[in-house]
Amino acid sequence: MIPITLITGASAGIGAELARVFAAHGHELVLVARREDRLAALAAEIAATGRTRPTVLAIDLTQRDAVARIAAELTSRGLEPAIVVNDAGFGLAGSATVLSRDEQLAMIDLNVRALTELSLAFVDSLARHRGGILNVASVAAFLPGPGMAVYYATKAYVLSFTEALHRELSSRGVKVTALCPGPVPSEFQARAGLRLDRAQRRLSLPADRVAQIGYRGFMRGKRVVIAGVGNRIAVFLVRLLPNALLLQATDQTMRNTRGSSK
């Protein structure tokens, strides 16, 4: 079986940039997302640099059989994951009681359930190859999120789950890292219905820079990687403040700017 790096959400944004970074460091890739045309274009771009052309799997991860389908496709091709990168996810801005319940449940399916299943599905092969799991969380994971309540909660889950796996799998030689970017200009922002205020723009980093930071931290075996000095300072300050103040501040920010974090 050939070891590969499996990357979800690879059709755009941080996921696509992570694919480029992993490919540049010699990893053979399997790219997963719904939009096959985007994946095919990225695969062709990577192949044009002289790297192995990535395998493309156009699969909707919100479907309950998605991970089983991925596993079957890999087996049929003689591939097995050495590294799993969970980037697929989306957010919605607005009051949880007003936003579509179905869309919010779909968000949980993708951001939480699919990520959890993919993190656990291939542990034996990750251990065989001394590989690991890179889960894309967010600085939102450190905050309560009125105005984006379900999204913030999903990212808090990703951070907590990833940190626990980091501990549980360390004895098997499996690296597990949570990447926590701040605001990233990308399709994510447009889909969520967000814009960034001046303060958030100061904390923003381009997706390619976030991917480079995430890759480096993952390869070093770090448990949590917060992308950018400004975001690291912000998270440090957040940890000093009571939740009552954080709730008020986040709520006001969302009301005034509809800004958020990836």
KEFI-28597 format. One line per 3 residues: their letters; for each residue x, y negated, z negated of N, C-alpha, C. Coordinates in pm, whole numbers. Layout:
N
a	X/Y/Z/X/Y/Z/X/Y/Z; ...
***
This chain:
262
mip	85/120/0/0/0/0/89/-125/0; 54/-221/83/132/-344/96/81/-446/-5; 169/-503/-87/124/-604/-185/93/-737/-118
itl	-17/-797/-158/-58/-926/-99/-100/-1022/-209; -110/-1149/-171/-168/-1252/-257/-306/-1285/-203; -406/-1263/-286/-546/-1288/-249/-585/-1427/-299
itg	-631/-1513/-207/-667/-1650/-243/-811/-1677/-203; -894/-1714/-301/-1032/-1751/-271/-1044/-1902/-256; -1151/-1946/-191/-1170/-2089/-171/-1063/-2148/-82
asa	-1011/-2068/13/-895/-2108/92/-931/-2188/216; -1059/-2222/234/-1099/-2292/357/-1074/-2442/351; -1045/-2496/232/-1025/-2641/220/-962/-2674/85
gig	-922/-2799/70/-879/-2852/-59/-761/-2780/-121; -768/-2763/-253/-658/-2702/-327/-635/-2558/-281; -741/-2485/-250/-725/-2347/-206/-644/-2336/-80
ael	-672/-2421/19/-595/-2420/143/-450/-2458/118; -429/-2556/31/-292/-2598/1/-216/-2489/-76; -285/-2418/-165/-220/-2306/-233/-179/-2199/-132
arv	-265/-2176/-32/-229/-2079/72/-101/-2122/143; -92/-2248/176/28/-2297/244/152/-2281/157; 139/-2311/28/254/-2301/-62/297/-2156/-80
faa	202/-2066/-107/237/-1926/-124/298/-1870/4; 243/-1906/120/299/-1859/247/442/-1910/266; 465/-2036/231/598/-2094/247/702/-2022/162
hgh	657/-1960/53/747/-1885/-35/748/-1736/-2; 697/-1700/114/712/-1564/163/606/-1465/122; 495/-1511/63/388/-1419/22/301/-1383/142
elv	264/-1257/153/167/-1215/252/28/-1239/195; -59/-1303/272/-184/-1354/218/-308/-1285/273; -410/-1280/186/-547/-1252/228/-631/-1371/183
lva	-697/-1436/278/-773/-1558/251/-922/-1527/250; -991/-1574/147/-1133/-1545/131/-1212/-1676/117; -1316/-1690/195/-1411/-1802/184/-1527/-1770/277
rre	-1630/-1854/275/-1745/-1830/362/-1718/-1872/505; -1640/-1978/527/-1627/-2038/660/-1512/-1972/737; -1547/-1877/820/-1446/-1799/892/-1364/-1886/986
drl	-1427/-1986/1048/-1353/-2070/1142/-1242/-2147/1072; -1270/-2197/951/-1168/-2269/874/-1053/-2175/835; -1088/-2055/791/-987/-1959/751/-900/-1919/871
aal	-964/-1897/986/-890/-1857/1105/-792/-1967/1148; -837/-2092/1138/-749/-2204/1175/-629/-2211/1081; -653/-2191/951/-543/-2193/855/-448/-2076/878
aae	-504/-1959/906/-420/-1842/933/-332/-1867/1055; -389/-1928/1159/-311/-1957/1280/-201/-2059/1250; -235/-2158/1168/-134/-2259/1130/-17/-2194/1057
iaa	-47/-2106/963/58/-2039/886/141/-1948/976; 74/-1875/1065/146/-1786/1158/239/-1867/1249; 199/-1989/1285/280/-2073/1374/411/-2116/1309
tgr	419/-2107/1177/544/-2142/1108/641/-2024/1102; 602/-1911/1158/687/-1792/1157/657/-1697/1044; 559/-1729/961/519/-1640/852/420/-1536/902
trp	402/-1430/823/303/-1329/858/165/-1392/862; 89/-1362/966/-46/-1419/977/-133/-1364/866; -196/-1449/787/-283/-1401/680/-403/-1323/733
tvl	-450/-1230/653/-576/-1161/679/-691/-1251/633; -795/-1259/713/-909/-1346/685/-1031/-1262/651; -1094/-1291/537/-1218/-1224/497/-1325/-1330/473
aid	-1422/-1337/562/-1532/-1433/548/-1641/-1369/462; -1633/-1395/332/-1724/-1333/235/-1775/-1440/139; -1903/-1438/113/-1966/-1531/18/-1954/-1471/-122
ltq	-1874/-1533/-205/-1847/-1479/-339/-1966/-1488/-434; -2069/-1562/-396/-2187/-1565/-483/-2271/-1438/-468; -2246/-1359/-367/-2317/-1233/-349/-2264/-1129/-447
rda	-2352/-1050/-506/-2314/-960/-614/-2219/-849/-569; -2220/-815/-439/-2131/-709/-391/-2002/-763/-331; -1975/-892/-350/-1862/-955/-282/-1729/-891/-319
var	-1705/-868/-448/-1576/-814/-490/-1559/-670/-442; -1667/-593/-446/-1661/-456/-393/-1628/-457/-244; -1684/-553/-171/-1654/-565/-28/-1508/-602/-5
iaa	-1457/-695/-86/-1316/-732/-75/-1227/-611/-100; -1255/-538/-207/-1175/-420/-240/-1178/-318/-127; -1295/-296/-69/-1306/-199/40/-1227/-246/163
elt	-1235/-375/194/-1161/-428/309/-1010/-415/288; -964/-442/168/-821/-430/140/-775/-285/154; -851/-194/95/-815/-52/101/-809/-2/245
srg	-905/-46/325/-910/0/464/-790/-49/545; -727/-158/497/-612/-214/567/-479/-173/502; -485/-92/398/-363/-51/329/-299/-164/250
lep	-383/-252/194/-336/-367/117/-383/-356/-27; -306/-413/-119/-352/-424/-258/-295/-551/-319; -373/-617/-406/-327/-744/-462/-209/-729/-559
aiv	-111/-814/-540/-7/-835/-639/-38/-961/-719; -105/-1056/-651/-145/-1183/-713/-287/-1215/-669; -368/-1261/-764/-503/-1308/-733/-510/-1456/-770
vnd	-551/-1538/-674/-568/-1681/-696/-716/-1714/-682; -778/-1753/-791/-921/-1788/-793/-937/-1939/-787; -961/-1989/-665/-984/-2132/-649/-1129/-2163/-615
agf	-1202/-2067/-560/-1339/-2094/-515/-1424/-2149/-629; -1497/-2257/-600/-1584/-2316/-701/-1646/-2444/-648; -1752/-2490/-713/-1811/-2618/-677/-1877/-2680/-799
gla	-1910/-2808/-788/-1975/-2880/-897/-2092/-2962/-844; -2181/-3000/-935/-2294/-3085/-901/-2307/-3194/-1007; -2324/-3318/-963/-2340/-3429/-1056/-2486/-3460/-1078
gsa	-2521/-3487/-1202/-2658/-3520/-1237/-2699/-3449/-1365; -2814/-3486/-1417/-2864/-3424/-1539/-2899/-3277/-1512; -2861/-3190/-1605/-2889/-3047/-1589/-3037/-3019/-1580
tvl	-3119/-3103/-1641/-3263/-3080/-1638/-3327/-3128/-1509; -3253/-3205/-1429/-3305/-3259/-1304/-3251/-3183/-1183; -3124/-3145/-1188/-3063/-3072/-1077/-3134/-2938/-1055
srd	-3123/-2887/-934/-3182/-2758/-901/-3128/-2649/-993; -3219/-2577/-1056/-3178/-2467/-1143/-3109/-2357/-1062; -3162/-2328/-944/-3102/-2224/-861/-2959/-2261/-822
eql	-2938/-2387/-787/-2803/-2429/-748/-2707/-2423/-867; -2757/-2457/-984/-2670/-2451/-1103/-2636/-2306/-1139; -2732/-2215/-1122/-2705/-2074/-1147/-2608/-2019/-1043
ami	-2619/-2067/-919/-2523/-2028/-816/-2383/-2077/-851; -2375/-2195/-912/-2247/-2247/-958/-2185/-2156/-1063; -2266/-2109/-1156/-2217/-2016/-1258/-2172/-1885/-1193
dln	-2250/-1838/-1095/-2212/-1716/-1025/-2073/-1728/-963; -2047/-1841/-899/-1919/-1859/-830/-1807/-1895/-927; -1830/-1998/-1008/-1723/-2049/-1095/-1687/-1954/-1208
vra	-1784/-1874/-1253/-1761/-1788/-1370/-1765/-1639/-1335; -1880/-1592/-1284/-1894/-1448/-1264/-1794/-1394/-1161; -1787/-1458/-1043/-1697/-1409/-938/-1552/-1418/-983
lte	-1516/-1528/-1047/-1379/-1543/-1097/-1345/-1435/-1199; -1437/-1407/-1289/-1414/-1304/-1390/-1397/-1167/-1325; -1486/-1135/-1231/-1479/-1003/-1167/-1349/-987/-1089
lsl	-1308/-1090/-1016/-1183/-1082/-939/-1061/-1077/-1031; -1069/-1143/-1144/-957/-1140/-1239/-936/-1001/-1298; -1046/-925/-1311/-1038/-794/-1376/-1031/-677/-1278
afv	-1069/-700/-1153/-1086/-589/-1059/-955/-522/-1018; -845/-596/-1019/-722/-544/-961/-605/-541/-1060; -636/-535/-1188/-531/-545/-1290/-426/-436/-1273
dsl	-465/-314/-1240/-366/-207/-1226/-264/-237/-1116; -312/-288/-1002/-218/-319/-895/-135/-443/-929; -194/-539/-1000/-115/-656/-1043/-1/-612/-1134
arh	-31/-518/-1223/72/-468/-1314/180/-390/-1239; 141/-309/-1141/239/-232/-1064/339/-324/-994; 290/-439/-948/376/-530/-872/431/-644/-957
rgg	407/-638/-1088/454/-744/-1179/410/-880/-1128; 283/-885/-1088/228/-1007/-1031/147/-1083/-1133; 30/-1132/-1090/-48/-1210/-1185/-173/-1272/-1128
iln	-232/-1361/-1207/-359/-1427/-1176/-340/-1578/-1198; -379/-1655/-1098/-380/-1801/-1109/-524/-1847/-1092; -582/-1898/-1200/-720/-1945/-1199/-722/-2098/-1201
vas	-794/-2155/-1106/-804/-2301/-1101/-917/-2347/-1192; -880/-2411/-1300/-977/-2469/-1395/-985/-2619/-1366; -969/-2703/-1466/-983/-2847/-1448/-953/-2915/-1581
vaa	-917/-3043/-1577/-910/-3118/-1702/-1049/-3132/-1763; -1154/-3111/-1680/-1291/-3110/-1733/-1310/-3001/-1837; -1224/-2898/-1835/-1235/-2787/-1930/-1214/-2832/-2073
flp	-1151/-2947/-2092/-1119/-2995/-2227/-1225/-3089/-2281; -1334/-3112/-2204/-1433/-3212/-2240/-1575/-3155/-2235; -1665/-3208/-2319/-1807/-3185/-2294/-1848/-3274/-2177
gpg	-1945/-3231/-2095/-1970/-3302/-1971/-2111/-3345/-1942; -2173/-3431/-2024/-2305/-3481/-1986/-2298/-3550/-1850; -2394/-3520/-1765/-2390/-3570/-1628/-2334/-3467/-1531
mav	-2265/-3367/-1584/-2217/-3251/-1505/-2204/-3133/-1601; -2308/-3113/-1681/-2299/-3023/-1795/-2258/-2881/-1758; -2321/-2826/-1654/-2294/-2686/-1619/-2154/-2674/-1560
yya	-2115/-2767/-1475/-1980/-2761/-1417/-1873/-2766/-1525; -1882/-2863/-1615/-1782/-2875/-1721/-1778/-2746/-1805; -1894/-2691/-1832/-1901/-2568/-1912/-1834/-2451/-1840
tka	-1854/-2444/-1707/-1789/-2334/-1634/-1638/-2347/-1640; -1587/-2468/-1634/-1442/-2485/-1637/-1385/-2461/-1777; -1465/-2492/-1880/-1423/-2456/-2017/-1411/-2305/-2030
yvl	-1506/-2233/-1969/-1499/-2087/-1969/-1373/-2039/-1898; -1346/-2094/-1781/-1228/-2051/-1705/-1101/-2069/-1787; -1089/-2183/-1853/-969/-2208/-1934/-960/-2109/-2049
sft	-1067/-2091/-2125/-1065/-2001/-2240/-1037/-1857/-2197; -1107/-1813/-2094/-1090/-1676/-2043/-947/-1653/-1995; -893/-1749/-1922/-758/-1734/-1867/-653/-1731/-1976
eal	-668/-1816/-2076/-570/-1815/-2185/-573/-1682/-2259; -693/-1626/-2280/-704/-1497/-2348/-640/-1387/-2263; -666/-1387/-2131/-605/-1287/-2044/-453/-1299/-2042
hre	-404/-1422/-2049/-259/-1443/-2055/-198/-1363/-2170; -265/-1365/-2283/-218/-1291/-2400/-238/-1141/-2383; -356/-1102/-2337/-388/-960/-2328/-301/-886/-2226
lss	-267/-952/-2117/-196/-883/-2009/-44/-902/-2011; 3/-981/-2106/148/-1008/-2110/229/-880/-2131; 175/-786/-2209/248/-662/-2236/259/-574/-2112
rgv	176/-600/-2010/181/-523/-1886/261/-596/-1777; 322/-707/-1815/403/-781/-1719/324/-861/-1618; 198/-892/-1650/111/-967/-1559/105/-1113/-1605
kvt	144/-1205/-1517/136/-1347/-1546/-8/-1394/-1528; -57/-1477/-1618/-191/-1534/-1604/-184/-1682/-1638; -226/-1766/-1544/-211/-1911/-1558/-341/-1981/-1523
alc	-375/-2082/-1604/-486/-2173/-1571/-428/-2303/-1518; -465/-2338/-1396/-423/-2466/-1337/-534/-2567/-1360; -499/-2679/-1423/-598/-2781/-1460/-565/-2913/-1391
pgp	-617/-2934/-1271/-599/-3064/-1206/-697/-3166/-1259; -664/-3291/-1238/-760/-3398/-1261/-832/-3426/-1131; -870/-3552/-1106/-940/-3585/-982/-853/-3556/-860
vps	-911/-3490/-761/-841/-3456/-637/-931/-3496/-520; -889/-3590/-436/-971/-3625/-319/-986/-3502/-229; -1109/-3456/-212/-1132/-3333/-136/-1280/-3321/-105
efq	-1316/-3215/-32/-1456/-3188/-4/-1536/-3164/-132; -1467/-3118/-236/-1535/-3095/-364/-1608/-3219/-410; -1541/-3334/-401/-1602/-3458/-448/-1730/-3491/-370
ara	-1723/-3475/-238/-1840/-3506/-155/-1956/-3413/-186; -1927/-3284/-201/-2034/-3187/-228/-2099/-3215/-363; -2018/-3256/-461/-2072/-3282/-594/-2148/-3415/-601
glr	-2131/-3502/-501/-2195/-3632/-503/-2123/-3728/-595; -1989/-3731/-584/-1907/-3809/-676/-1828/-3917/-605; -1792/-4018/-679/-1691/-4112/-635/-1602/-4140/-754
ldr	-1479/-4180/-730/-1384/-4204/-838/-1377/-4352/-872; -1375/-4384/-1001/-1355/-4522/-1040/-1205/-4552/-1041; -1170/-4675/-1076/-1030/-4717/-1068/-941/-4634/-1160
aqr	-986/-4609/-1282/-905/-4531/-1377/-883/-4389/-1326; -987/-4330/-1270/-974/-4193/-1220/-883/-4187/-1099; -887/-4291/-1015/-797/-4293/-899/-651/-4296/-944
rls	-625/-4359/-1058/-487/-4361/-1109/-441/-4222/-1152; -536/-4140/-1194/-502/-4004/-1239/-506/-3901/-1127; -553/-3943/-1009/-572/-3846/-902/-439/-3806/-839
lpa	-435/-3684/-791/-321/-3632/-716/-374/-3566/-589; -297/-3573/-480/-340/-3503/-359/-335/-3352/-379; -417/-3281/-302/-429/-3137/-320/-297/-3064/-298
drv	-215/-3112/-204/-88/-3043/-179/6/-3053/-299; 2/-3166/-366/87/-3183/-485/38/-3095/-599; -94/-3088/-618/-151/-3000/-720/-112/-2855/-694
aqi	-117/-2814/-569/-82/-2676/-533/64/-2646/-564; 152/-2740/-535/294/-2720/-563/319/-2707/-713; 254/-2793/-790/268/-2789/-936/213/-2656/-989
gyr	97/-2616/-937/36/-2491/-982/122/-2371/-950; 176/-2366/-830/260/-2253/-791/384/-2244/-880; 447/-2357/-901/569/-2357/-982/540/-2312/-1125
gfm	433/-2363/-1184/399/-2325/-1320/362/-2179/-1331; 287/-2128/-1232/249/-1987/-1231/373/-1898/-1223; 462/-1928/-1132/582/-1844/-1115/670/-1846/-1240
rgk	660/-1952/-1318/735/-1960/-1444/663/-1890/-1558; 542/-1842/-1532/467/-1770/-1634/400/-1858/-1736; 374/-1984/-1702/308/-2074/-1797/162/-2035/-1816
rvv	113/-2053/-1937/-26/-2020/-1969/-122/-2124/-1912; -91/-2251/-1929/-175/-2360/-1880/-85/-2461/-1809; -128/-2505/-1693/-56/-2607/-1617/-151/-2723/-1593
iag	-124/-2837/-1654/-203/-2958/-1632/-127/-3041/-1529; -189/-3066/-1415/-121/-3130/-1303/-114/-3281/-1321; 8/-3332/-1334/29/-3476/-1342/51/-3526/-1482
vgn	146/-3618/-1496/180/-3673/-1627/60/-3745/-1688; -9/-3825/-1608/-124/-3899/-1659/-232/-3807/-1713; -256/-3697/-1645/-357/-3602/-1692/-312/-3529/-1818
ria	-183/-3502/-1829/-132/-3439/-1952/-149/-3532/-2072; -124/-3660/-2050/-143/-3759/-2158/-292/-3767/-2193; -378/-3770/-2092/-522/-3779/-2116/-573/-3660/-2196
vfl	-527/-3540/-2162/-570/-3420/-2235/-520/-3424/-2379; -399/-3472/-2398/-346/-3484/-2534/-434/-3579/-2617; -472/-3691/-2558/-556/-3787/-2631/-696/-3731/-2657
vrl	-749/-3659/-2560/-882/-3598/-2576/-885/-3505/-2696; -778/-3432/-2717/-773/-3336/-2827/-770/-3405/-2964; -742/-3534/-2965/-738/-3608/-3091/-873/-3670/-3128
lpn	-963/-3677/-3032/-1089/-3749/-3053/-1203/-3652/-3089; -1296/-3697/-3172/-1413/-3613/-3205/-1505/-3601/-3083; -1577/-3489/-3076/-1666/-3466/-2962/-1774/-3571/-2948
all	-1818/-3629/-3061/-1923/-3731/-3053/-1877/-3849/-2966; -1751/-3890/-2983/-1698/-4000/-2902/-1676/-3957/-2758; -1630/-3833/-2738/-1607/-3783/-2603/-1738/-3773/-2525
lqa	-1842/-3727/-2592/-1973/-3718/-2528/-2020/-3855/-2481; -2006/-3953/-2567/-2050/-4088/-2532/-1969/-4143/-2416; -1837/-4124/-2422/-1750/-4178/-2317/-1775/-4110/-2183
tdq	-1789/-3978/-2184/-1812/-3905/-2059/-1947/-3942/-2000; -2048/-3951/-2085/-2181/-3987/-2039/-2180/-4124/-1974; -2113/-4219/-2036/-2109/-4355/-1980/-2035/-4358/-1848
tmr	-1925/-4283/-1841/-1849/-4277/-1717/-1934/-4221/-1603; -2006/-4115/-1631/-2089/-4053/-1528/-2202/-4146/-1486; -2260/-4218/-1580/-2369/-4309/-1548/-2319/-4426/-1461
ntr	-2199/-4476/-1493/-2148/-4594/-1425/-2086/-4564/-1289; -2020/-4452/-1279/-1938/-4428/-1159/-1975/-4301/-1084; -2043/-4207/-1150/-2066/-4075/-1095/-1935/-4010/-1056
gss	-1826/-4046/-1129/-1696/-3986/-1104/-1680/-3861/-1187; -1586/-3776/-1147/-1561/-3651/-1218/-1425/-3599/-1184; -1397/-3477/-1237/-1269/-3411/-1215/-1292/-3281/-1142
k	-1195/-3241/-1063/-1202/-3110/-992/-1201/-2998/-1093
***
